Amino acid sequence: RPPAATGSPVRGRLLFGVQMQPSPGVHIRHPKLAWTVPEVIDALVTAQAYVRKRLPGGPDLQVGDISTRYGGRFRPHYSHRTGLDVDLRYFLDGVKPGDHERHFVGVHLLDCARTWALIDSLVAQDAVDLMYMDVRLQKRLYKYARKELQRSKEELEPILSYPKARRRKDALIQHARGHFNHLHIRFRAPWARFFGSLYSLKAAKALARRIEVATTGRIKYRVRRGDTLGKIARKHRVKLKDLLRWNRLRKTSKIRPGKVV
């Protein structure tokens, strides 16, 4: 079935996602957390190809957390539930190709040329709903674009929320706390959203559980108040004896809210 993004970024599910793979100039930091949809992969690979064509050499595009295989809640993230939210490391000056270490991010270390090339490609593709970037880094990009790229204030206004920062909610790139060390991108992915709209959130959650059980033989569940082992087994359509065996429990074992089974 086609990949589907159901629900909202903060209350949704990824169904039938695909795992993003490394490619020339693209490094996947955590492959097990890089589940998404083809539209997102195509947009990222195309954008990095554009960056490398305009500015040969330099650091690879480092892709961080996207989503778990079955979507849903993904600690410590508030979003990243549908496979459409992607964290990227910033391009930094002085980082060589193939260097995938974690480097300190400073305002004056930001590689503005490559960052702007990435943004320009994503804008040209009309692939992005919004991006989150600390306003201090936006300021650096703004000054670079005005001086080096000769872009007018009118051209930059729909892209950067700087200089109005928190008062600009209609800009493509918005300020958000905690985004000084990474760039957060939320993709449009219209096909994935269309197929996601065919499922209710309740149906998507149930289907994701069934897929997880079918592919792995088990599922992780956080116990809630009022749950019993029998109730949990019925809810996930598994046998009680299997649930007990997986967790090394007995029928008389007590479970507390918050425990993962």
C-alpha positions as CSV (number, residue, x, y, z in Angstrom):
1,R,0.0,0.0,0.0
2,P,1.2,3.6,-0.6
3,P,2.9,5.4,2.3
4,A,0.4,7.5,4.3
5,A,0.7,10.3,6.8
6,T,-2.4,10.4,8.9
7,G,-3.4,13.1,11.4
8,S,-1.3,16.1,12.5
9,P,2.4,16.3,13.1
10,V,1.8,16.3,16.9
11,R,-1.0,13.7,16.8
12,G,-0.6,11.4,13.9
13,R,0.8,8.2,12.4
14,L,3.0,7.0,9.6
15,L,1.7,4.0,7.7
16,F,3.7,1.9,5.2
17,G,6.7,4.2,5.5
18,V,10.0,3.7,3.8
19,Q,13.5,3.9,5.4
20,M,15.7,6.6,4.0
21,Q,19.0,5.3,2.8
22,P,22.4,7.0,2.5
23,S,23.2,8.4,-0.9
24,P,26.1,10.5,-2.4
25,G,26.4,13.6,-0.1
26,V,23.7,12.4,2.2
27,H,24.5,10.8,5.6
28,I,21.8,9.2,7.8
29,R,22.7,9.6,11.4
30,H,20.2,7.2,12.9
31,P,18.8,4.8,10.2
32,K,16.3,3.2,12.6
33,L,14.8,6.6,13.2
34,A,14.7,7.6,9.5
35,W,11.3,6.3,8.4
36,T,9.4,8.6,6.1
37,V,7.7,8.8,2.7
38,P,9.2,8.9,-0.9
39,E,8.2,12.6,-1.4
40,V,10.4,13.7,1.5
41,I,13.3,11.6,0.4
42,D,13.1,12.9,-3.2
43,A,13.0,16.5,-1.9
44,L,16.0,16.1,0.4
45,V,18.1,14.2,-2.2
46,T,17.2,16.8,-4.9
47,A,18.1,19.7,-2.6
48,Q,21.5,18.2,-1.7
49,A,22.3,17.5,-5.3
50,Y,21.6,21.2,-6.0
51,V,23.8,22.3,-3.2
52,R,26.7,20.1,-4.4
53,K,26.3,21.3,-8.0
54,R,26.5,24.9,-7.0
55,L,29.1,24.5,-4.3
56,P,31.2,21.3,-4.9
57,G,32.9,19.7,-1.9
58,G,32.0,20.8,1.6
59,P,30.1,18.8,4.2
60,D,27.5,16.1,3.6
61,L,23.8,16.7,4.4
62,Q,23.4,15.1,7.7
63,V,19.9,13.8,8.3
64,G,18.9,13.3,11.9
65,D,15.6,12.1,13.4
66,I,12.6,11.7,11.2
67,S,10.2,9.1,12.5
68,T,10.0,5.6,13.9
69,R,8.9,2.8,11.6
70,Y,5.3,2.9,12.7
71,G,5.0,6.6,13.5
72,G,3.3,7.9,16.5
73,R,4.8,9.3,19.7
74,F,8.5,9.7,19.4
75,R,10.3,10.9,22.6
76,P,11.8,13.4,23.2
77,H,10.1,15.0,20.2
78,Y,6.7,16.7,20.3
79,S,6.1,16.2,16.6
80,H,7.9,13.7,14.2
81,R,4.8,11.4,14.3
82,T,3.9,11.2,10.6
83,G,7.3,10.9,8.8
84,L,7.0,14.5,7.5
85,D,9.2,16.2,10.1
86,V,13.0,16.0,9.5
87,D,15.9,17.3,11.6
88,L,19.0,18.3,9.7
89,R,22.4,19.3,11.0
90,Y,23.4,22.8,9.9
91,F,26.1,23.2,7.2
92,L,29.2,24.6,9.0
93,D,32.3,26.2,7.6
94,G,35.5,24.1,7.9
95,V,33.8,20.7,7.9
96,K,35.2,18.4,5.3
97,P,33.3,15.8,3.1
98,G,32.7,12.6,5.0
99,D,33.1,14.2,8.4
100,H,30.0,13.1,10.3
101,E,31.1,14.1,13.8
102,R,29.0,16.4,15.9
103,H,30.5,19.9,15.7
104,F,29.8,23.0,17.8
105,V,27.3,25.3,16.1
106,G,28.2,29.0,16.3
107,V,26.6,31.9,14.5
108,H,29.8,32.7,12.7
109,L,30.4,29.1,11.8
110,L,27.2,28.7,9.8
111,D,27.9,28.0,6.1
112,C,25.5,30.6,4.8
113,A,26.2,29.8,1.1
114,R,25.2,26.1,1.4
115,T,22.3,26.8,3.7
116,W,20.8,29.3,1.3
117,A,21.3,26.8,-1.6
118,L,19.4,24.2,0.4
119,I,16.6,26.6,1.2
120,D,16.4,27.9,-2.4
121,S,16.1,24.3,-3.7
122,L,13.3,23.4,-1.2
123,V,11.4,26.6,-2.0
124,A,11.7,26.0,-5.8
125,Q,10.3,22.5,-5.3
126,D,7.5,23.9,-3.2
127,A,8.2,20.9,-0.9
128,V,8.1,22.6,2.6
129,D,5.3,23.8,4.8
130,L,7.7,25.4,7.4
131,M,11.1,25.3,8.9
132,Y,12.2,26.0,12.5
133,M,15.5,27.9,13.0
134,D,16.8,30.0,15.9
135,V,16.4,33.7,15.2
136,R,20.2,34.3,15.8
137,L,21.0,32.1,12.9
138,Q,18.3,33.7,10.8
139,K,19.9,37.1,11.4
140,R,23.2,35.7,10.1
141,L,21.4,34.4,6.9
142,Y,19.6,37.6,6.5
143,K,22.7,39.7,6.5
144,Y,24.5,37.3,4.1
145,A,21.6,37.4,1.7
146,R,21.4,41.2,1.7
147,K,25.1,41.7,1.2
148,E,26.4,38.7,-0.8
149,L,23.3,37.6,-2.7
150,Q,21.9,41.1,-3.2
151,R,18.4,40.2,-2.2
152,S,15.9,42.8,-1.3
153,K,13.9,43.0,2.0
154,E,10.8,42.2,0.0
155,E,12.4,38.9,-1.3
156,L,13.4,37.8,2.1
157,E,10.2,38.7,3.9
158,P,8.2,35.6,3.0
159,I,11.2,33.3,3.8
160,L,12.7,34.5,7.1
161,S,10.8,35.6,10.2
162,Y,13.8,37.8,11.1
163,P,13.9,40.7,11.8
164,K,10.4,40.5,13.3
165,A,11.2,37.1,14.8
166,R,8.3,35.8,16.9
167,R,5.7,38.2,15.4
168,R,6.0,36.7,11.9
169,K,3.8,33.6,11.8
170,D,3.5,33.5,8.0
171,A,7.2,33.2,7.1
172,L,8.5,29.9,5.8
173,I,11.3,29.9,8.4
174,Q,10.2,30.6,11.9
175,H,11.9,31.0,15.3
176,A,11.5,28.2,17.8
177,R,13.4,27.5,21.0
178,G,15.8,24.5,20.9
179,H,16.6,24.9,17.2
180,F,20.0,26.5,17.4
181,N,21.8,23.1,16.9
182,H,19.6,21.7,14.1
183,L,17.2,22.8,11.4
184,H,13.7,21.3,11.6
185,I,11.8,21.0,8.3
186,R,8.1,20.0,7.9
187,F,7.4,18.7,4.4
188,R,4.2,19.0,2.4
189,A,4.2,15.5,0.9
190,P,0.7,16.0,-0.7
191,W,0.3,12.4,-1.8
192,A,1.2,10.9,1.6
193,R,-1.2,13.3,3.2
194,F,-3.9,12.4,0.7
195,F,-3.6,8.7,1.4
196,G,-3.4,9.5,5.1
197,S,-6.7,11.2,4.9
198,L,-8.3,7.9,3.9
199,Y,-7.8,6.7,7.5
200,S,-9.1,8.0,10.7
201,L,-6.5,8.4,13.4
202,K,-8.1,5.6,15.4
203,A,-8.0,3.3,12.4
204,A,-4.4,4.3,11.6
205,K,-3.3,3.5,15.2
206,A,-5.0,0.1,15.1
207,L,-3.5,-0.7,11.7
208,A,-0.1,0.4,12.8
209,R,-0.3,-2.0,15.8
210,R,-1.4,-4.9,13.6
211,I,1.5,-4.2,11.2
212,E,4.0,-4.0,14.0
213,V,2.8,-7.3,15.5
214,A,2.8,-9.0,12.0
215,T,6.3,-7.8,11.2
216,T,8.1,-8.1,14.5
217,G,5.9,-10.5,16.5
218,R,5.4,-8.0,19.3
219,I,4.6,-4.3,20.1
220,K,5.6,-1.9,22.9
221,Y,2.8,-0.5,24.9
222,R,2.8,1.9,27.9
223,V,0.4,0.8,30.6
224,R,-2.4,3.2,31.4
225,R,-4.5,3.5,34.5
226,G,-7.2,0.8,34.5
227,D,-5.3,-1.6,32.2
228,T,-5.1,-5.3,32.9
229,L,-3.0,-7.9,31.1
230,G,-6.1,-9.4,29.7
231,K,-7.4,-6.1,28.5
232,I,-4.0,-5.2,26.9
233,A,-3.9,-8.6,25.1
234,R,-7.5,-8.1,23.7
235,K,-6.8,-4.5,22.6
236,H,-3.8,-5.6,20.5
237,R,-5.3,-8.8,19.3
238,V,-2.6,-11.0,20.8
239,K,-2.8,-14.1,23.0
240,L,-2.5,-13.6,26.7
241,K,0.1,-16.4,27.1
242,D,2.3,-14.7,24.4
243,L,2.0,-11.3,26.2
244,L,3.1,-13.0,29.5
245,R,5.9,-14.9,27.8
246,W,7.3,-11.8,26.1
247,N,7.4,-9.9,29.3
248,R,8.3,-12.8,31.6
249,L,5.2,-12.2,33.7
250,R,2.6,-14.4,35.3
251,K,-1.2,-14.1,35.3
252,T,-1.0,-12.8,38.9
253,S,1.7,-10.2,38.1
254,K,0.8,-6.6,38.9
255,I,1.4,-3.9,36.3
256,R,1.6,-0.2,37.1
257,P,0.8,2.8,34.9
258,G,3.8,3.9,32.9
259,K,5.3,0.4,32.6
260,V,6.2,-0.6,29.0
261,V,5.1,-4.1,28.0
